[in-house]
Amino acid sequence: MACPNPLPPICPTLTGYVAFVRNVVGISDTFLPNPVAPQIVIDYEADIVTDWQTQAITSSGGINWFVLTLGVALELVNQQLQVSPTIYTLAVYNLAADRLINYAQDQPGQTFFQDTRKALNIYAIGLGVVTSASDQGTSMSQLNTDAMKDFTLMDLQVLKTPWGRNYLGFAQSIGAIWGLN
């Protein structure tokens, strides 16, 4: 079931995503200014997101991180999640927030995104989940569950933020029900 037009409040919108970033992720406009009147057109009937690529570049040549990360998430989130507009919307917003944390540049004189990436250990390579450790510096083992055996490098990267893990939870719960990978 696709989100109908006119959009109910449970379908992904730029306004909804900005509210999600402000209220759930907790990024204030001090660190990431509100987008300047971009319009992302989402045609749910045709499964098309139009014009976000050109609107991701601001008139001053900068990047509108809200538009860019929402557009990427709309393209990446599996359309099968639209069985529930609420779950689909939350999956899109969570993946977009994960991409925002991974890629957004700091405002001049700010280090919010740099500090957040450092705190979440975004740039470290993680190939599994630590299941045991002894003398923390010399020995550990990792468990790669059956679900993790097919993870892509992007899936492993998405595990590093709480919003990425939320997105994977939505994606896997629907996939487990329908047998999707």
DRENLO-145591 format. One record per atom (N, C-alpha, C, O, CB): y, x, z. Coordinates in steps of 0.02 Angstrom, whole numbers, padded with zeros to 5 digits, always signed. Glycine has a CB too. Example, Ala and Ser with C-alpha at 12.3 -4.5 7.8 and 13.67 -1.06 7.14 Angstrom:
2
-00284+00660+00390-00225+00615+00390-00165+00660+00390-00166+00712+00423-00224+00565+00452-00112+00642+00354-00053+00684+00357+00002+00645+00394+00057+00670+00402-00030+00704+00286
//
This chain:
181
-00058+00042+00000+00000+00000+00000+00062+00045+00000+00071+00085+00046+00000-00048+00061+00103+00039-00050+00163+00078-00055+00219+00044-00016+00217-00017-00003+00184+00088-00128+00269+00082+00002+00327+00053+00036+00366+00011-00014+00383+00036-00068+00372+00108+00067+00380-00051+00003+00414-00095-00045+00490-00083-00046+00518-00051-00001+00400-00168-00027+00521-00109-00097+00594-00110-00101+00617-00181-00089+00586-00225-00119+00620-00083-00170+00666-00197-00049+00704-00148-00010+00662-00118+00045+00615-00149+00071+00767-00181+00019+00680-00058+00064+00640-00020+00111+00645-00049+00182+00700-00060+00207+00661+00052+00112+00588-00060+00213+00591-00076+00285+00605-00012+00323+00600+00042+00295+00524-00110+00309+00622-00017+00386+00639+00044+00424+00581+00091+00435+00591+00146+00461+00667+00024+00491+00520+00073+00415+00463+00117+00427+00444+00158+00366+00392+00191+00367+00404+00077+00450+00484+00157+00313+00471+00198+00254+00517+00259+00256+00573+00254+00282+00481+00157+00189+00495+00316+00230+00536+00376+00233+00602+00368+00196+00605+00345+00139+00499+00435+00205+00655+00386+00230+00722+00388+00200+00757+00450+00226+00738+00479+00277+00763+00323+00217+00809+00471+00191+00847+00528+00214+00880+00513+00281+00881+00555+00326+00900+00548+00161+00907+00453+00288+00939+00433+00351+00889+00435+00408+00904+00459+00463+00971+00363+00344+00829+00409+00396+00777+00409+00447+00755+00480+00465+00743+00495+00523+00717+00370+00424+00751+00523+00415+00732+00593+00427+00785+00629+00468+00768+00666+00514+00721+00629+00361+00849+00619+00452+00902+00650+00491+00897+00627+00564+00904+00668+00609+00973+00633+00461+00886+00563+00575+00879+00536+00643+00818+00568+00677+00822+00584+00737+00871+00459+00641+00763+00577+00641+00703+00609+00668+00718+00680+00690+00699+00701+00745+00646+00608+00616+00753+00717+00647+00770+00787+00663+00816+00790+00724+00807+00833+00767+00804+00821+00603+00863+00744+00728+00910+00744+00785+00875+00722+00850+00884+00754+00902+00969+00698+00770+00837+00669+00847+00812+00638+00908+00742+00660+00929+00727+00661+00989+00811+00565+00899+00700+00679+00883+00632+00699+00900+00626+00775+00901+00601+00804+00949+00581+00670+00850+00649+00807+00848+00645+00880+00844+00698+00911+00890+00686+00964+00919+00655+00905+00771+00755+00878+00897+00807+00902+00943+00854+00953+00914+00881+00994+00950+00775+00931+01003+00865+00950+00849+00912+00997+00817+00979+00961+00809+00984+00912+00773+00885+01022+00747+01030+00986+00842+01095+00954+00839+01133+00975+00776+01114+01022+00742+01137+00971+00902+01187+00938+00762+01227+00955+00703+01265+01020+00711+01295+01044+00663+01275+00898+00687+01265+01048+00772+01294+01115+00782+01253+01167+00743+01281+01214+00715+01295+01133+00858+01188+01157+00742+01143+01205+00710+01126+01187+00638+01110+01230+00598+01080+01212+00749+01131+01123+00622+01115+01099+00555+01160+01039+00540+01146+00983+00563+01039+01080+00548+01214+01050+00503+01261+00995+00490+01228+00938+00452+01180+00947+00416+01321+01020+00450+01255+00878+00462+01231+00820+00426+01240+00830+00351+01288+00862+00329+01268+00756+00448+01193+00804+00311+01201+00809+00238+01261+00770+00215+01279+00718+00244+01137+00785+00202+01294+00796+00162+01353+00763+00136+01332+00714+00081+01322+00734+00024+01404+00814+00108+01324+00652+00099+01311+00596+00053+01261+00608-00002+01273+00586-00059+01373+00575+00023+01205+00642+00010+01155+00647-00044+01117+00582-00050+01112+00543-00002+01106+00706-00031+01092+00570-00108+01052+00510-00120+00985+00531-00148+00980+00555-00204+01089+00461-00168+00933+00521-00109+00866+00533-00134+00839+00465-00155+00836+00419-00114+00819+00568-00081+00821+00458-00217+00795+00394-00241+00719+00397-00237+00687+00440-00268+00819+00379-00314+00690+00352-00198+00618+00349-00190+00594+00285-00222+00608+00230-00198+00597+00353-00115+00557+00291-00278+00529+00233-00312+00457+00228-00290+00413+00260-00318+00535+00239-00390+00444+00186-00239+00377+00181-00211+00328+00148-00258+00268+00161-00254+00380+00143-00147+00353+00107-00303+00307+00075-00351+00278+00127-00399+00219+00123-00416+00344+00021-00390+00320+00174-00421+00297+00224-00470+00277+00290-00435+00258+00338-00469+00352+00238-00521+00281+00292-00369+00268+00353-00331+00310+00412-00357+00284+00467-00367+00193+00371-00335+00374+00400-00367+00419+00451-00394+00476+00463-00345+00506+00416-00319+00446+00430-00464+00491+00526-00333+00550+00545-00296+00596+00580-00346+00577+00630-00375+00533+00593-00234+00655+00552-00356+00698+00578-00408+00759+00614-00380+00786+00595-00328+00720+00523-00454+00779+00663-00416+00842+00698-00408+00850+00736-00342+00905+00758-00327+00897+00649-00413+00798+00744-00303+00808+00782-00241+00818+00856-00256+00853+00890-00219+00749+00771-00194+00785+00882-00309+00791+00953-00324+00863+00973-00338+00886+01025-00313+00746+00971-00383+00898+00934-00378+00967+00951-00394+01013+00939-00334+01063+00975-00326+00992+00912-00454+00997+00891-00292+01040+00877-00234+01026+00924-00176+01064+00924-00127+01031+00806-00213+00973+00963-00179+00959+01011-00126+01008+01069-00128+01016+01105-00079+00887+01037-00131+01042+01078-00184+01093+01130-00190+01161+01096-00180+01178+01049-00216+01090+01167-00260+01199+01121-00132+01264+01090-00117+01316+01113-00169+01303+01159-00207+01287+01109-00046+01373+01080-00169+01426+01097-00216+01452+01168-00205+01479+01199-00252+01484+01048-00210+01443+01195-00145+01465+01264-00132+01409+01314-00146+01418+01374-00133+01487+01271-00059+01352+01291-00172+01297+01336-00188+01249+01348-00131+01201+01385-00139+01325+01402-00210+01260+01316-00074+01213+01322-00018+01155+01274-00027+01149+01239-00077+01249+01307+00048+01111+01274+00023+01052+01231+00020+01060+01175+00071+01076+01187+00129+00987+01271+00034+01049+01114+00049+01047+01056+00094+00976+01052+00120+00932+01025+00087+01070+00989+00058+00965+01078+00180+00898+01085+00207+00865+01018+00220+00804+01012+00217+00899+01126+00270+00904+00967+00236+00876+00900+00245+00845+00875+00180+00787+00853+00179+00930+00851+00270+00882+00880+00127+00859+00855+00062+00799+00896+00038+00750+00868+00015+00916+00856+00010+00804+00962+00043+00751+01006+00019+00685+00993+00056+00633+00984+00024+00772+01079+00026+00687+00993+00122+00625+00986+00159+00596+00916+00155+00535+00908+00155+00636+01005+00232+00639+00865+00152+00613+00797+00143+00582+00789+00074+00529+00759+00067+00669+00745+00153+00614+00816+00023+00586+00813-00044+00519+00847-00050+00473+00821-00081+00634+00843-00094+00513+00906-00020+00449+00942-00020+00395+00902+00015+00339+00896-00009+00457+01012+00013+00412+00874+00073+00363+00835+00111+00341+00773+00072+00282+00755+00072+00391+00814+00179+00389+00740+00039+00371+00681+00000+00323+00699-00057+00280+00658-00075+00434+00648-00029+00329+00759-00083+00283+00780-00136+00215+00803-00109+00165+00796-00144+00314+00836-00176+00214+00829-00048+00152+00858-00022+00109+00808+00017+00047+00814+00016+00168+00915+00022+00139+00761+00052+00099+00716+00094+00056+00671+00048+00081+00641+00001+00145+00672+00140-00007+00669+00064-00055+00631+00024-00036+00557+00022-00025+00526+00074-00126+00640+00053-00032+00530-00038-00013+00460-00048-00064+00412-00015-00048+00354-00003-00007+00444-00122-00124+00436-00002-00174+00394+00030-00151+00373+00101-00175+00323+00127-00241+00430+00034-00106+00411+00130-00080+00394+00196-00037+00331+00194-00019+00304+00246-00042+00451+00225-00018+00309+00134+00023+00250+00128-00015+00186+00146+00013+00131+00143+00051+00244+00058-00079+00192+00164-00116+00135+00189-00078+00104+00248-00083+00045+00262-00188+00154+00209-00041+00147+00283+00003+00124+00336+00072+00155+00325+00079+00216+00332-00026+00143+00407+00122+00114+00308+00189+00142+00299+00215+00180+00360+00251+00229+00353+00238+00087+00282+00196+00158+00420+00218+00192+00481+00187+00262+00485+00223+00310+00498+00199+00151+00543+00122+00267+00475+00089+00332+00478+00114+00377+00421+00127+00436+00433+00012+00324+00473+00122+00350+00362+00147+00389+00306+00217+00416+00321+00231+00475+00310+00150+00346+00242+00260+00374+00348+00328+00396+00364+00327+00450+00417+00362+00501+00410+00370+00336+00389+00288+00441+00470+00284+00493+00521+00254+00558+00494+00276+00612+00513+00242+00468+00580+00205+00553+00450+00176+00613+00419+00229+00649+00378+00235+00710+00383+00116+00594+00375+00267+00613+00338+00320+00643+00297+00372+00677+00342+00390+00734+00330+00353+00590+00252+00396+00641+00392+00448+00670+00436+00423+00731+00473+00459+00780+00480+00473+00617+00485+00361+00729+00498+00333+00786+00534+00324+00846+00489+00340+00902+00509+00267+00767+00567+00297+00836+00429+00290+00893+00383+00358+00920+00362+00367+00981+00358+00249+00873+00321+00405+00876+00349+00472+00898+00331+00504+00939+00387+00536+00990+00374+00517+00837+00313+00495+00916+00449+00523+00954+00506+00489+01022+00513+00523+01071+00529+00513+00914+00571+00424+01025+00501+00389+01089+00502+00418+01136+00450+00432+01195+00464+00314+01079+00490+00428+01112+00389+00456+01152+00336+00528+01173+00353+00549+01228+00337+00455+01114+00269+00565+01129+00385+00634+01144+00406+00634+01203+00454+00673+01250+00446+00666+01082+00440+00591+01201+00504+00587+01256+00553+00567+01321+00518+00592+01374+00535+00537+01239+00610+00521+01317+00470+00498+01377+00435+00550+01409+00390+00550+01470+00382+00437+01361+00396+00594+01368+00360+00636+01395+00306+00711+01390+00314+00747+01428+00282+00618+01361+00245+00737+01346+00356+00809+01336+00359+00845+01399+00382+00820+01436+00425+00826+01279+00406+00902+01411+00353+00944+01468+00372+00993+01447+00425+01016+01390+00427+00981+01497+00310+01010+01494+00468+01058+01481+00521+01129+01477+00494+01146+01508+00444+01054+01535+00575+01169+01437+00528+01241+01434+00514+01271+01502+00533+01244+01537+00576+01276+01376+00553+01326+01522+00501+01358+01585+00519+01371+01589+00595+01399+01543+00624+01423+01594+00481+01351+01645+00624+01361+01655+00696+01309+01623+00740+01313+01629+00801+01428+01631+00716+01261+01588+00711+01208+01554+00749+01141+01590+00739+01131+01624+00689+01202+01478+00727+01096+01581+00786+01028+01609+00779+00975+01558+00798+00919+01577+00816+01021+01673+00823+00991+01494+00795+00945+01442+00817+00878+01446+00781+00826+01449+00813+00976+01374+00807+00879+01445+00714+00816+01445+00676+00779+01511+00684+00718+01512+00689+00829+01430+00602+00815+01566+00684+00784+01631+00695+00750+01633+00763+00693+01656+00769+00837+01688+00689+00785+01610+00814+00756+01610+00882+00696+01563+00887+00647+01579+00920+00809+01591+00933+00701+01505+00855+00646+01457+00857+00584+01486+00822+00529+01480+00847+00666+01391+00824+00594+01517+00764+00537+01547+00728+00506+01603+00770+00445+01611+00770+00559+01575+00660+00547+01641+00804+00520+01695+00847+00480+01665+00905+00426+01688+00921+00578+01740+00874+00508+01613+00937+00474+01582+00994+00408+01550+00974+00360+01551+01012+00519+01529+01026+00404+01522+00913+00343+01490+00889+00296+01539+00855+00241+01521+00832+00360+01433+00841+00317+01602+00850+00276+01654+00819+00259+01636+00746+00202+01645+00724+00212+01666+00859+00308+01611+00711+00299+01586+00643+00274+01640+00595+00234+01626+00551+00364+01558+00617+00296+01702+00604+00279+01754+00555+00214+01791+00570+00195+01835+00532+00335+01803+00551+00181+01773+00625+00117+01806+00642+00061+01773+00602+00063+01713+00587+00103+01801+00718+00011+01812+00585-00047+01786+00550-00097+01761+00601-00115+01797+00648-00079+01841+00504-00119+01699+00593-00169+01670+00637-00225+01642+00594-00213+01598+00552-00138+01615+00683-00285+01666+00604-00340+01645+00562-00390+01598+00596-00442+01583+00568-00376+01704+00537-00373+01576+00656-00417+01531+00691-00388+01515+00759-00331+01534+00774-00487+01561+00699-00426+01479+00800-00405+01460+00866-00440+01504+00917-00501+01510+00914-00418+01385+00879-00403+01534+00962-00433+01577+01013-00474+01534+01061-00448+01485+01088-00378+01618+01052-00538+01552+01070-00581+01514+01114-00598+01551+01178-00616+01520+01228-00645+01496+01079-00592+01617+01178-00603+01655+01239-00569+01722+01233-00557+01748+01178-00680+01663+01254-00552+01751+01290-00521+01817+01291-00541+01853+01354-00552+01822+01407-00443+01811+01286-00546+01918+01349-00558+01959+01408-00513+02019+01403-00508+02051+01350-00634+01979+01415-00480+02035+01456-00431+02089+01457-00383+02081+01398-00372+02128+01360-00467+02158+01454-00357+02024+01391-00313+01999+01339-00295+02047+01282-00286+02025+01226-00252+01977+01370-00290+02111+01295-00271+02157+01242-00330+02186+01204-00321+02215+01151-00231+02212+01269-00391+02177+01230-00447+02212+01198-00501+02167+01169-00539+02189+01127-00478+02256+01247-00504+02104+01190-00559+02064+01165-00540+01990+01163-00509+01963+01210-00621+02073+01209-00558+01958+01108-00550+01886+01103-00596+01861+01048-00618+01899+01005-00476+01866+01089-00610+01797+01051-00648+01767+00997-00612+01704+00973-00576+01672+01011-00721+01750+01019-00623+01687+00910-00591+01629+00881-00644+01581+00856-00696+01601+00830-00544+01649+00825-00629+01517+00864-00673+01465+00840-00641+01433+00779-00585+01409+00782-00688+01412+00894-00677+01433+00725-00654+01398+00665-00697+01336+00658-00754+01339+00635-00657+01444+00601-00668+01279+00678-00705+01217+00675-00720+01200+00602-00692+01229+00557-00665+01160+00709-00765+01152+00592-00781+01132+00524-00718+01109+00486-00711+01125+00427-00832+01075+00525-00674+01074+00520-00612+01051+00488-00569+01111+00467-00535+01108+00415-00572+01006+00535-00570+01164+00506-00528+01222+00491-00558+01267+00437-00523+01309+00408-00516+01263+00554-00621+01260+00422-00653+01303+00372-00622+01295+00303-00622+01342+00264-00727+01289+00368-00596+01236+00289-00566+01224+00224-00490+01227+00224-00458+01210+00175-00588+01157+00198-00460+01249+00280-00388+01253+00284-00361+01304+00233-00390+01357+00223-00365+01272+00355-00306+01285+00203-00271+01331+00159-00225+01375+00201-00218+01363+00261-00230+01293+00104-00194+01424+00171-00145+01465+00207-00087+01422+00232-00060+01433+00286-00119+01522+00163-00067+01372+00192-00014+01328+00214-00035+01287+00275+00004+01279+00322+00007+01280+00158-00097+01262+00276-00122+01225+00334-00119+01268+00397-00099+01245+00450-00194+01202+00321-00139+01331+00391-00137+01377+00448-00065+01388+00471-00053+01392+00531-00170+01444+00431-00019+01393+00424+00052+01401+00442+00079+01338+00476+00117+01343+00524+00093+01417+00379+00059+01280+00451+00082+01217+00479+00059+01208+00551+00091+01173+00590+00057+01158+00436+00003+01240+00570-00021+01236+00639+00027+01266+00690+00021+01253+00750-00088+01271+00644+00074+01305+00667+00117+01343+00714+00173+01303+00745+00201+01324+00795+00146+01401+00678+00190+01246+00717+00242+01205+00748+00212+01140+00774+00161+01117+00747+00300+01190+00697+00242+01110+00825+00215+01046+00849+00218+00992+00795+00174+00948+00793+00255+01023+00910+00268+00994+00752+00276+00942+00700+00224+00953+00645+00200+00905+00616+00347+00943+00671+00208+01015+00630+00155+01030+00582+00088+01007+00608+00048+00979+00570+00153+01104+00567+00075+01018+00672+00012+00995+00701+00009+00919+00701-00044+00890+00689+00004+01022+00773+00065+00886+00714+00066+00812+00711+00049+00789+00640+00009+00744+00631+00135+00785+00732+00079+00822+00590+00065+00804+00520-00010+00813+00505-00041+00768+00476+00107+00848+00473-00039+00870+00524-00110+00881+00510-00153+00830+00546-00205+00809+00520-00130+00952+00532-00133+00809+00606-00170+00758+00641-00172+00692+00602-00224+00661+00597-00139+00746+00710-00114+00672+00576-00112+00611+00535-00156+00620+00473-00196+00577+00456-00040+00594+00514-00147+00676+00439-00185+00688+00377-00260+00689+00390-00298+00660+00352-00162+00754+00345-00281+00723+00442-00352+00727+00457-00381+00661+00482-00439+00646+00467-00365+00781+00508-00343+00623+00519-00370+00560+00545-00384+00511+00488-00434+00476+00489-00322+00529+00596-00341+00508+00440-00352+00465+00382-00408+00494+00339-00451+00458+00314-00287+00456+00340-00407+00560+00331-00459+00593+00290-00528+00585+00321-00577+00576+00285-00444+00667+00283-00532+00588+00387-00597+00581+00420-00624+00510+00411-00684+00500+00405-00591+00598+00494-00579+00462+00410-00600+00392+00402-00627+00381+00331-00678+00348+00322-00542+00344+00417-00592+00409+00282-00610+00396+00211-00651+00451+00179-00671+00445+00121-00549+00385+00171-00663+00506+00217-00701+00561+00188-00660+00604+00141-00687+00637+00097-00761+00535+00152-00593+00604+00150-00550+00646+00108-00547+00716+00136-00554+00726+00196-00480+00616+00103-00535+00764+00092-00523+00833+00115-00452+00851+00101-00431+00907+00116-00571+00883+00080
//
